[in-house]
């Protein structure tokens, strides 16, 4: 992982307070459709729930949803946040798994065959 990042690598995020969306330019090689889907997911979340949503990779390549809200934010729905994130994890499972695979290969330098494709036919030439 790049020395620029300490433990977590942000992918994208949105803020209901600033009404802004952020996308990490280190991921510019992702397809435009994926970028648009991430933007829609983050912005809709903050419009519905409030606060700030950030998607970030941990040091093992797992994509995490991080939320925060100002203490005085009466509009922020903490219970709704948990439920919405659970729903997003189910609805966007394939996208999230593909993003984790992308990160593990291109940022962590893992070999695609390490995770295997489930076929049991992995062979490596040395």
N, CA, C and O atoms as a GROMACS GRO file, in nm:
protein
  504
    1UNK      N    1   0.085  -0.117   0.000
    1UNK     CA    2   0.000   0.000   0.000
    1UNK      C    3   0.090   0.123   0.000
    1UNK      O    4   0.199   0.121   0.057
    2UNK      N    5   0.044   0.228  -0.063
    2UNK     CA    6   0.120   0.351  -0.074
    2UNK      C    7   0.151   0.409   0.063
    2UNK      O    8   0.072   0.396   0.156
    3UNK      N    9   0.266   0.472   0.074
    3UNK     CA   10   0.306   0.536   0.200
    3UNK      C   11   0.220   0.658   0.230
    3UNK      O   12   0.218   0.705   0.344
    4UNK      N   13   0.148   0.709   0.130
    4UNK     CA   14   0.063   0.827   0.150
    4UNK      C   15  -0.046   0.795   0.252
    4UNK      O   16  -0.083   0.881   0.332
    5UNK      N   17  -0.096   0.674   0.250
    5UNK     CA   18  -0.205   0.634   0.338
    5UNK      C   19  -0.148   0.563   0.461
    5UNK      O   20  -0.051   0.487   0.450
    6UNK      N   21  -0.208   0.588   0.575
    6UNK     CA   22  -0.164   0.521   0.697
    6UNK      C   23  -0.227   0.382   0.707
    6UNK      O   24  -0.163   0.282   0.676
    7UNK      N   25  -0.352   0.376   0.750
    7UNK     CA   26  -0.419   0.247   0.767
    7UNK      C   27  -0.536   0.230   0.670
    7UNK      O   28  -0.558   0.121   0.618
    8UNK      N   29  -0.609   0.335   0.648
    8UNK     CA   30  -0.730   0.330   0.565
    8UNK      C   31  -0.706   0.408   0.437
    8UNK      O   32  -0.638   0.510   0.435
    9UNK      N   33  -0.765   0.357   0.328
    9UNK     CA   34  -0.757   0.425   0.199
    9UNK      C   35  -0.899   0.464   0.159
    9UNK      O   36  -0.982   0.377   0.130
   10UNK      N   37  -0.928   0.594   0.157
   10UNK     CA   38  -1.063   0.636   0.119
   10UNK      C   39  -1.089   0.611  -0.029
   10UNK      O   40  -1.003   0.635  -0.113
   11UNK      N   41  -1.209   0.563  -0.059
   11UNK     CA   42  -1.252   0.544  -0.197
   11UNK      C   43  -1.338   0.664  -0.238
   11UNK      O   44  -1.313   0.728  -0.340
   12UNK      N   45  -1.440   0.692  -0.158
   12UNK     CA   46  -1.530   0.802  -0.190
   12UNK      C   47  -1.610   0.837  -0.065
   12UNK      O   48  -1.605   0.767   0.036
   13UNK      N   49  -1.683   0.946  -0.075
   13UNK     CA   50  -1.767   0.986   0.037
   13UNK      C   51  -1.856   1.103  -0.001
   13UNK      O   52  -1.837   1.168  -0.104
   14UNK      N   53  -1.953   1.127   0.085
   14UNK     CA   54  -2.044   1.238   0.064
   14UNK      C   55  -2.078   1.299   0.199
   14UNK      O   56  -2.080   1.231   0.302
   15UNK      N   57  -2.105   1.429   0.196
   15UNK     CA   58  -2.140   1.502   0.318
   15UNK      C   59  -2.272   1.574   0.299
   15UNK      O   60  -2.290   1.649   0.203
   16UNK      N   61  -2.364   1.551   0.391
   16UNK     CA   62  -2.491   1.623   0.388
   16UNK      C   63  -2.469   1.768   0.430
   16UNK      O   64  -2.547   1.856   0.392
   17UNK      N   65  -2.365   1.794   0.507
   17UNK     CA   66  -2.338   1.929   0.557
   17UNK      C   67  -2.285   2.021   0.448
   17UNK      O   68  -2.329   2.135   0.435
   18UNK      N   69  -2.191   1.972   0.372
   18UNK     CA   70  -2.132   2.053   0.265
   18UNK      C   71  -2.199   2.029   0.131
   18UNK      O   72  -2.170   2.098   0.033
   19UNK      N   73  -2.288   1.931   0.126
   19UNK     CA   74  -2.355   1.888   0.003
   19UNK      C   75  -2.252   1.868  -0.108
   19UNK      O   76  -2.264   1.921  -0.219
   20UNK      N   77  -2.150   1.788  -0.074
   20UNK     CA   78  -2.042   1.759  -0.168
   20UNK      C   79  -2.017   1.610  -0.171
   20UNK      O   80  -2.042   1.537  -0.075
   21UNK      N   81  -1.966   1.566  -0.286
   21UNK     CA   82  -1.924   1.428  -0.306
   21UNK      C   83  -1.774   1.430  -0.332
   21UNK      O   84  -1.724   1.516  -0.404
   22UNK      N   85  -1.702   1.334  -0.274
   22UNK     CA   86  -1.559   1.322  -0.294
   22UNK      C   87  -1.528   1.185  -0.352
   22UNK      O   88  -1.580   1.083  -0.306
   23UNK      N   89  -1.443   1.183  -0.454
   23UNK     CA   90  -1.396   1.057  -0.511
   23UNK      C   91  -1.243   1.064  -0.515
   23UNK      O   92  -1.186   1.159  -0.568
   24UNK      N   93  -1.179   0.963  -0.460
   24UNK     CA   94  -1.033   0.958  -0.454
   24UNK      C   95  -0.978   0.941  -0.596
   24UNK      O   96  -1.005   0.840  -0.661
   25UNK      N   97  -0.899   1.038  -0.645
   25UNK     CA   98  -0.846   1.029  -0.782
   25UNK      C   99  -0.752   0.911  -0.803
   25UNK      O  100  -0.722   0.877  -0.918
   26UNK      N  101  -0.704   0.847  -0.697
   26UNK     CA  102  -0.621   0.728  -0.711
   26UNK      C  103  -0.699   0.612  -0.774
   26UNK      O  104  -0.640   0.513  -0.818
   27UNK      N  105  -0.831   0.625  -0.778
   27UNK     CA  106  -0.917   0.520  -0.833
   27UNK      C  107  -0.977   0.561  -0.968
   27UNK      O  108  -1.078   0.504  -1.011
   28UNK      N  109  -0.916   0.658  -1.035
   28UNK     CA  110  -0.967   0.707  -1.163
   28UNK      C  111  -0.976   0.600  -1.271
   28UNK      O  112  -1.051   0.615  -1.367
   29UNK      N  113  -0.901   0.491  -1.256
   29UNK     CA  114  -0.904   0.386  -1.358
   29UNK      C  115  -1.030   0.299  -1.349
   29UNK      O  116  -1.053   0.215  -1.436
   30UNK      N  117  -1.110   0.318  -1.246
   30UNK     CA  118  -1.237   0.244  -1.238
   30UNK      C  119  -1.328   0.288  -1.352
   30UNK      O  120  -1.323   0.403  -1.395
   31UNK      N  121  -1.410   0.197  -1.402
   31UNK     CA  122  -1.504   0.233  -1.509
   31UNK      C  123  -1.598   0.347  -1.466
   31UNK      O  124  -1.635   0.358  -1.349
   32UNK      N  125  -1.635   0.430  -1.561
   32UNK     CA  126  -1.721   0.545  -1.533
   32UNK      C  127  -1.853   0.501  -1.470
   32UNK      O  128  -1.904   0.569  -1.381
   33UNK      N  129  -1.908   0.390  -1.514
   33UNK     CA  130  -2.036   0.340  -1.458
   33UNK      C  131  -2.022   0.308  -1.309
   33UNK      O  132  -2.114   0.332  -1.231
   34UNK      N  133  -1.906   0.255  -1.269
   34UNK     CA  134  -1.882   0.223  -1.128
   34UNK      C  135  -1.872   0.354  -1.049
   34UNK      O  136  -1.929   0.365  -0.940
   35UNK      N  137  -1.800   0.451  -1.102
   35UNK     CA  138  -1.788   0.581  -1.035
   35UNK      C  139  -1.924   0.645  -1.015
   35UNK      O  140  -1.953   0.701  -0.909
   36UNK      N  141  -2.008   0.638  -1.118
   36UNK     CA  142  -2.142   0.697  -1.108
   36UNK      C  143  -2.229   0.624  -1.006
   36UNK      O  144  -2.306   0.687  -0.933
   37UNK      N  145  -2.216   0.492  -1.001
   37UNK     CA  146  -2.294   0.415  -0.905
   37UNK      C  147  -2.250   0.447  -0.762
   37UNK      O  148  -2.334   0.458  -0.672
   38UNK      N  149  -2.121   0.462  -0.740
   38UNK     CA  150  -2.070   0.499  -0.608
   38UNK      C  151  -2.121   0.638  -0.568
   38UNK      O  152  -2.162   0.659  -0.454
   39UNK      N  153  -2.117   0.731  -0.663
   39UNK     CA  154  -2.164   0.866  -0.633
   39UNK      C  155  -2.311   0.865  -0.596
   39UNK      O  156  -2.351   0.926  -0.497
   40UNK      N  157  -2.391   0.797  -0.674
   40UNK     CA  158  -2.534   0.790  -0.646
   40UNK      C  159  -2.560   0.727  -0.509
   40UNK      O  160  -2.643   0.775  -0.432
   41UNK      N  161  -2.489   0.620  -0.479
   41UNK     CA  162  -2.506   0.549  -0.352
   41UNK      C  163  -2.474   0.642  -0.234
   41UNK      O  164  -2.551   0.649  -0.138
   42UNK      N  165  -2.362   0.711  -0.241
   42UNK     CA  166  -2.319   0.798  -0.130
   42UNK      C  167  -2.410   0.920  -0.114
   42UNK      O  168  -2.450   0.954  -0.003
   43UNK      N  169  -2.442   0.984  -0.225
   43UNK     CA  170  -2.524   1.105  -0.219
   43UNK      C  171  -2.666   1.072  -0.172
   43UNK      O  172  -2.721   1.144  -0.088
   44UNK      N  173  -2.724   0.965  -0.223
   44UNK     CA  174  -2.858   0.927  -0.179
   44UNK      C  175  -2.860   0.892  -0.030
   44UNK      O  176  -2.955   0.925   0.041
   45UNK      N  177  -2.754   0.826   0.016
   45UNK     CA  178  -2.745   0.793   0.158
   45UNK      C  179  -2.748   0.921   0.242
   45UNK      O  180  -2.826   0.930   0.338
   46UNK      N  181  -2.664   1.019   0.207
   46UNK     CA  182  -2.657   1.140   0.290
   46UNK      C  183  -2.784   1.224   0.278
   46UNK      O  184  -2.820   1.294   0.373
   47UNK      N  185  -2.852   1.219   0.164
   47UNK     CA  186  -2.979   1.290   0.152
   47UNK      C  187  -3.087   1.226   0.239
   47UNK      O  188  -3.169   1.295   0.298
   48UNK      N  189  -3.084   1.093   0.245
   48UNK     CA  190  -3.186   1.020   0.322
   48UNK      C  191  -3.156   1.019   0.472
   48UNK      O  192  -3.245   1.041   0.553
   49UNK      N  193  -3.029   0.995   0.507
   49UNK     CA  194  -2.991   0.973   0.647
   49UNK      C  195  -2.930   1.097   0.712
   49UNK      O  196  -2.951   1.123   0.830
   50UNK      N  197  -2.855   1.173   0.633
   50UNK     CA  198  -2.782   1.288   0.686
   50UNK      C  199  -2.639   1.249   0.718
   50UNK      O  200  -2.596   1.137   0.690
   51UNK      N  201  -2.566   1.340   0.778
   51UNK     CA  202  -2.428   1.312   0.820
   51UNK      C  203  -2.330   1.300   0.705
   51UNK      O  204  -2.348   1.359   0.598
   52UNK      N  205  -2.227   1.222   0.730
   52UNK     CA  206  -2.119   1.200   0.633
   52UNK      C  207  -2.100   1.049   0.617
   52UNK      O  208  -2.096   0.975   0.715
   53UNK      N  209  -2.090   1.006   0.493
   53UNK     CA  210  -2.062   0.865   0.463
   53UNK      C  211  -1.932   0.858   0.387
   53UNK      O  212  -1.912   0.930   0.289
   54UNK      N  213  -1.842   0.772   0.432
   54UNK     CA  214  -1.716   0.749   0.363
   54UNK      C  215  -1.699   0.600   0.341
   54UNK      O  216  -1.720   0.520   0.433
   55UNK      N  217  -1.662   0.562   0.220
   55UNK     CA  218  -1.626   0.424   0.190
   55UNK      C  219  -1.474   0.419   0.187
   55UNK      O  220  -1.411   0.495   0.114
   56UNK      N  221  -1.416   0.329   0.265
   56UNK     CA  222  -1.271   0.321   0.272
   56UNK      C  223  -1.226   0.176   0.287
   56UNK      O  224  -1.296   0.092   0.343
   57UNK      N  225  -1.107   0.151   0.233
   57UNK     CA  226  -1.049   0.018   0.241
   57UNK      C  227  -0.960   0.009   0.364
   57UNK      O  228  -0.885   0.103   0.393
   58UNK      N  229  -0.967  -0.104   0.436
   58UNK     CA  230  -0.874  -0.126   0.546
   58UNK      C  231  -0.746  -0.188   0.492
   58UNK      O  232  -0.734  -0.211   0.371
   59UNK      N  233  -0.651  -0.215   0.579
   59UNK     CA  234  -0.520  -0.266   0.535
   59UNK      C  235  -0.528  -0.405   0.472
   59UNK      O  236  -0.433  -0.447   0.405
   60UNK      N  237  -0.639  -0.477   0.491
   60UNK     CA  238  -0.657  -0.609   0.431
   60UNK      C  239  -0.737  -0.604   0.301
   60UNK      O  240  -0.758  -0.707   0.237
   61UNK      N  241  -0.781  -0.484   0.262
   61UNK     CA  242  -0.856  -0.470   0.139
   61UNK      C  243  -1.006  -0.483   0.154
   61UNK      O  244  -1.078  -0.493   0.055
   62UNK      N  245  -1.055  -0.482   0.278
   62UNK     CA  246  -1.199  -0.488   0.301
   62UNK      C  247  -1.258  -0.348   0.290
   62UNK      O  248  -1.202  -0.252   0.344
   63UNK      N  249  -1.370  -0.336   0.220
   63UNK     CA  250  -1.435  -0.207   0.202
   63UNK      C  251  -1.529  -0.182   0.319
   63UNK      O  252  -1.620  -0.261   0.346
   64UNK      N  253  -1.506  -0.072   0.388
   64UNK     CA  254  -1.585  -0.040   0.507
   64UNK      C  255  -1.667   0.086   0.483
   64UNK      O  256  -1.626   0.177   0.412
   65UNK      N  257  -1.784   0.089   0.544
   65UNK     CA  258  -1.869   0.207   0.544
   65UNK      C  259  -1.843   0.279   0.676
   65UNK      O  260  -1.862   0.221   0.783
   66UNK      N  261  -1.801   0.404   0.669
   66UNK     CA  262  -1.778   0.482   0.790
   66UNK      C  263  -1.874   0.599   0.789
   66UNK      O  264  -1.883   0.673   0.692
   67UNK      N  265  -1.946   0.615   0.899
   67UNK     CA  266  -2.043   0.724   0.908
   67UNK      C  267  -2.010   0.812   1.027
   67UNK      O  268  -1.952   0.767   1.127
   68UNK      N  269  -2.046   0.937   1.014
   68UNK     CA  270  -2.031   1.028   1.127
   68UNK      C  271  -2.133   1.140   1.112
   68UNK      O  272  -2.183   1.168   1.003
   69UNK      N  273  -2.163   1.202   1.224
   69UNK     CA  274  -2.258   1.313   1.224
   69UNK      C  275  -2.219   1.411   1.333
   69UNK      O  276  -2.160   1.374   1.435
   70UNK      N  277  -2.252   1.536   1.310
   70UNK     CA  278  -2.229   1.638   1.412
   70UNK      C  279  -2.320   1.608   1.530
   70UNK      O  280  -2.433   1.562   1.514
   71UNK      N  281  -2.269   1.636   1.647
   71UNK     CA  282  -2.346   1.606   1.768
   71UNK      C  283  -2.480   1.679   1.771
   71UNK      O  284  -2.579   1.626   1.821
   72UNK      N  285  -2.483   1.799   1.718
   72UNK     CA  286  -2.605   1.880   1.722
   72UNK      C  287  -2.698   1.852   1.604
   72UNK      O  288  -2.797   1.923   1.586
   73UNK      N  289  -2.668   1.751   1.525
   73UNK     CA  290  -2.747   1.721   1.406
   73UNK      C  291  -2.870   1.639   1.444
   73UNK      O  292  -2.862   1.517   1.457
   74UNK      N  293  -2.982   1.706   1.461
   74UNK     CA  294  -3.106   1.638   1.498
   74UNK      C  295  -3.164   1.561   1.380
   74UNK      O  296  -3.247   1.472   1.398
   75UNK      N  297  -3.122   1.595   1.260
   75UNK     CA  298  -3.174   1.530   1.138
   75UNK      C  299  -3.111   1.393   1.114
   75UNK      O  300  -3.171   1.308   1.048
   76UNK      N  301  -2.991   1.370   1.167
   76UNK     CA  302  -2.920   1.244   1.142
   76UNK      C  303  -2.995   1.128   1.204
   76UNK      O  304  -3.032   1.132   1.322
   77UNK      N  305  -3.018   1.024   1.125
   77UNK     CA  306  -3.094   0.906   1.168
   77UNK      C  307  -2.997   0.791   1.193
   77UNK      O  308  -2.959   0.719   1.100
   78UNK      N  309  -2.958   0.772   1.318
   78UNK     CA  310  -2.859   0.670   1.352
   78UNK      C  311  -2.910   0.529   1.325
   78UNK      O  312  -2.837   0.446   1.270
   79UNK      N  313  -3.032   0.500   1.363
   79UNK     CA  314  -3.090   0.368   1.338
   79UNK      C  315  -3.109   0.347   1.188
   79UNK      O  316  -3.078   0.240   1.136
   80UNK      N  317  -3.159   0.449   1.120
   80UNK     CA  318  -3.176   0.441   0.976
   80UNK      C  319  -3.043   0.418   0.906
   80UNK      O  320  -3.037   0.351   0.802
   81UNK      N  321  -2.936   0.474   0.962
   81UNK     CA  322  -2.803   0.457   0.904
   81UNK      C  323  -2.761   0.310   0.904
   81UNK      O  324  -2.715   0.258   0.802
   82UNK      N  325  -2.777   0.245   1.016
   82UNK     CA  326  -2.740   0.104   1.028
   82UNK      C  327  -2.822   0.020   0.930
   82UNK      O  328  -2.768  -0.066   0.861
   83UNK      N  329  -2.952   0.045   0.926
   83UNK     CA  330  -3.040  -0.031   0.837
   83UNK      C  331  -3.007  -0.005   0.690
   83UNK      O  332  -3.005  -0.097   0.609
   84UNK      N  333  -2.980   0.121   0.656
   84UNK     CA  334  -2.950   0.156   0.516
   84UNK      C  335  -2.819   0.092   0.471
   84UNK      O  336  -2.809   0.045   0.358
   85UNK      N  337  -2.719   0.091   0.559
   85UNK     CA  338  -2.590   0.030   0.523
   85UNK      C  339  -2.607  -0.121   0.504
   85UNK      O  340  -2.549  -0.179   0.412
   86UNK      N  341  -2.685  -0.184   0.591
   86UNK     CA  342  -2.712  -0.328   0.574
   86UNK      C  343  -2.779  -0.353   0.439
   86UNK      O  344  -2.743  -0.448   0.368
   87UNK      N  345  -2.874  -0.269   0.403
   87UNK     CA  346  -2.944  -0.283   0.276
   87UNK      C  347  -2.848  -0.262   0.158
   87UNK      O  348  -2.853  -0.336   0.060
   88UNK      N  349  -2.762  -0.162   0.168
   88UNK     CA  350  -2.664  -0.136   0.062
   88UNK      C  351  -2.569  -0.254   0.045
   88UNK      O  352  -2.534  -0.290  -0.067
   89UNK      N  353  -2.527  -0.313   0.157
   89UNK     CA  354  -2.436  -0.428   0.150
   89UNK      C  355  -2.500  -0.546   0.076
   89UNK      O  356  -2.431  -0.621   0.006
   90UNK      N  357  -2.630  -0.562   0.092
   90UNK     CA  358  -2.701  -0.670   0.022
   90UNK      C  359  -2.723  -0.633  -0.125
   90UNK      O  360  -2.690  -0.711  -0.215
   91UNK      N  361  -2.778  -0.514  -0.148
   91UNK     CA  362  -2.811  -0.472  -0.285
   91UNK      C  363  -2.687  -0.455  -0.373
   91UNK      O  364  -2.692  -0.483  -0.493
   92UNK      N  365  -2.579  -0.409  -0.315
   92UNK     CA  366  -2.457  -0.378  -0.392
   92UNK      C  367  -2.345  -0.479  -0.367
   92UNK      O  368  -2.228  -0.448  -0.387
   93UNK      N  369  -2.382  -0.599  -0.324
   93UNK     CA  370  -2.283  -0.700  -0.287
   93UNK      C  371  -2.181  -0.724  -0.397
   93UNK      O  372  -2.061  -0.724  -0.372
   94UNK      N  373  -2.228  -0.746  -0.518
   94UNK     CA  374  -2.137  -0.776  -0.629
   94UNK      C  375  -2.042  -0.659  -0.656
   94UNK      O  376  -1.923  -0.680  -0.678
   95UNK      N  377  -2.093  -0.538  -0.655
   95UNK     CA  378  -2.010  -0.420  -0.676
   95UNK      C  379  -1.905  -0.408  -0.566
   95UNK      O  380  -1.788  -0.384  -0.594
   96UNK      N  381  -1.946  -0.424  -0.442
   96UNK     CA  382  -1.855  -0.410  -0.329
   96UNK      C  383  -1.746  -0.517  -0.332
   96UNK      O  384  -1.629  -0.489  -0.305
   97UNK      N  385  -1.784  -0.640  -0.366
   97UNK     CA  386  -1.685  -0.748  -0.376
   97UNK      C  387  -1.587  -0.721  -0.489
   97UNK      O  388  -1.467  -0.745  -0.475
   98UNK      N  389  -1.637  -0.671  -0.602
   98UNK     CA  390  -1.550  -0.640  -0.716
   98UNK      C  391  -1.452  -0.528  -0.680
   98UNK      O  392  -1.336  -0.532  -0.720
   99UNK      N  393  -1.499  -0.429  -0.605
   99UNK     CA  394  -1.412  -0.320  -0.562
   99UNK      C  395  -1.302  -0.371  -0.468
   99UNK      O  396  -1.188  -0.328  -0.476
  100UNK      N  397  -1.338  -0.463  -0.378
  100UNK     CA  398  -1.239  -0.521  -0.288
  100UNK      C  399  -1.133  -0.599  -0.367
  100UNK      O  400  -1.014  -0.589  -0.338
  101UNK      N  401  -1.177  -0.675  -0.467
  101UNK     CA  402  -1.083  -0.750  -0.551
  101UNK      C  403  -0.991  -0.654  -0.626
  101UNK      O  404  -0.870  -0.675  -0.631
  102UNK      N  405  -1.048  -0.550  -0.684
  102UNK     CA  406  -0.971  -0.448  -0.755
  102UNK      C  407  -0.863  -0.390  -0.664
  102UNK      O  408  -0.746  -0.379  -0.702
  103UNK      N  409  -0.904  -0.353  -0.543
  103UNK     CA  410  -0.810  -0.292  -0.448
  103UNK      C  411  -0.698  -0.390  -0.411
  103UNK      O  412  -0.581  -0.352  -0.405
  104UNK      N  413  -0.736  -0.514  -0.385
  104UNK     CA  414  -0.635  -0.614  -0.345
  104UNK      C  415  -0.533  -0.637  -0.456
  104UNK      O  416  -0.414  -0.657  -0.427
  105UNK      N  417  -0.577  -0.635  -0.581
  105UNK     CA  418  -0.484  -0.659  -0.692
  105UNK      C  419  -0.400  -0.535  -0.722
  105UNK      O  420  -0.278  -0.544  -0.729
  106UNK      N  421  -0.465  -0.420  -0.739
  106UNK     CA  422  -0.394  -0.302  -0.787
  106UNK      C  423  -0.328  -0.219  -0.678
  106UNK      O  424  -0.234  -0.145  -0.707
  107UNK      N  425  -0.375  -0.229  -0.554
  107UNK     CA  426  -0.315  -0.150  -0.447
  107UNK      C  427  -0.229  -0.235  -0.354
  107UNK      O  428  -0.122  -0.192  -0.311
  108UNK      N  429  -0.275  -0.356  -0.326
  108UNK     CA  430  -0.200  -0.442  -0.234
  108UNK      C  431  -0.107  -0.537  -0.309
  108UNK      O  432  -0.022  -0.601  -0.248
  109UNK      N  433  -0.124  -0.545  -0.440
  109UNK     CA  434  -0.037  -0.629  -0.522
  109UNK      C  435  -0.057  -0.778  -0.504
  109UNK      O  436   0.033  -0.857  -0.529
  110UNK      N  437  -0.177  -0.817  -0.459
  110UNK     CA  438  -0.205  -0.959  -0.442
  110UNK      C  439  -0.222  -1.024  -0.578
  110UNK      O  440  -0.267  -0.961  -0.674
  111UNK      N  441  -0.186  -1.150  -0.586
  111UNK     CA  442  -0.204  -1.228  -0.707
  111UNK      C  443  -0.350  -1.270  -0.715
  111UNK      O  444  -0.407  -1.317  -0.616
  112UNK      N  445  -0.411  -1.253  -0.830
  112UNK     CA  446  -0.552  -1.288  -0.849
  112UNK      C  447  -0.580  -1.432  -0.809
  112UNK      O  448  -0.688  -1.461  -0.757
  113UNK      N  449  -0.485  -1.520  -0.832
  113UNK     CA  450  -0.507  -1.661  -0.804
  113UNK      C  451  -0.500  -1.694  -0.655
  113UNK      O  452  -0.542  -1.802  -0.614
  114UNK      N  453  -0.447  -1.603  -0.573
  114UNK     CA  454  -0.442  -1.628  -0.429
  114UNK      C  455  -0.581  -1.651  -0.373
  114UNK      O  456  -0.602  -1.742  -0.292
  115UNK      N  457  -0.677  -1.569  -0.417
  115UNK     CA  458  -0.814  -1.583  -0.370
  115UNK      C  459  -0.884  -1.697  -0.441
  115UNK      O  460  -0.981  -1.752  -0.390
  116UNK      N  461  -0.835  -1.732  -0.559
  116UNK     CA  462  -0.896  -1.840  -0.636
  116UNK      C  463  -1.028  -1.797  -0.696
  116UNK      O  464  -1.087  -1.697  -0.654
  117UNK      N  465  -1.072  -1.873  -0.793
  117UNK     CA  466  -1.200  -1.844  -0.854
  117UNK      C  467  -1.306  -1.945  -0.814
  117UNK      O  468  -1.418  -1.946  -0.866
  118UNK      N  469  -1.269  -2.030  -0.721
  118UNK     CA  470  -1.364  -2.128  -0.672
  118UNK      C  471  -1.370  -2.254  -0.755
  118UNK      O  472  -1.441  -2.348  -0.719
  119UNK      N  473  -1.297  -2.259  -0.867
  119UNK     CA  474  -1.305  -2.376  -0.954
  119UNK      C  475  -1.214  -2.489  -0.908
  119UNK      O  476  -1.233  -2.605  -0.945
  120UNK      N  477  -1.116  -2.454  -0.827
  120UNK     CA  478  -1.022  -2.555  -0.779
  120UNK      C  479  -0.919  -2.589  -0.884
  120UNK      O  480  -0.842  -2.683  -0.866
  121UNK      N  481  -0.913  -2.514  -0.995
  121UNK     CA  482  -0.821  -2.541  -1.103
  121UNK      C  483  -0.703  -2.446  -1.106
  121UNK      O  484  -0.641  -2.428  -1.211
  122UNK      N  485  -0.672  -2.384  -0.994
  122UNK     CA  486  -0.563  -2.287  -0.994
  122UNK      C  487  -0.429  -2.360  -1.001
  122UNK      O  488  -0.403  -2.453  -0.926
  123UNK      N  489  -0.346  -2.314  -1.093
  123UNK     CA  490  -0.210  -2.366  -1.105
  123UNK      C  491  -0.118  -2.248  -1.125
  123UNK      O  492  -0.152  -2.154  -1.196
  124UNK      N  493  -0.003  -2.252  -1.064
  124UNK     CA  494   0.093  -2.145  -1.084
  124UNK      C  495   0.221  -2.203  -1.138
  124UNK      O  496   0.267  -2.308  -1.095
  125UNK      N  497   0.278  -2.134  -1.233
  125UNK     CA  498   0.406  -2.177  -1.292
  125UNK      C  499   0.518  -2.100  -1.224
  125UNK      O  500   0.512  -1.978  -1.212
  126UNK      N  501   0.618  -2.170  -1.180
  126UNK     CA  502   0.731  -2.104  -1.114
  126UNK      C  503   0.859  -2.140  -1.180
  126UNK      O  504   0.965  -2.093  -1.139
   0.00000   0.00000   0.00000
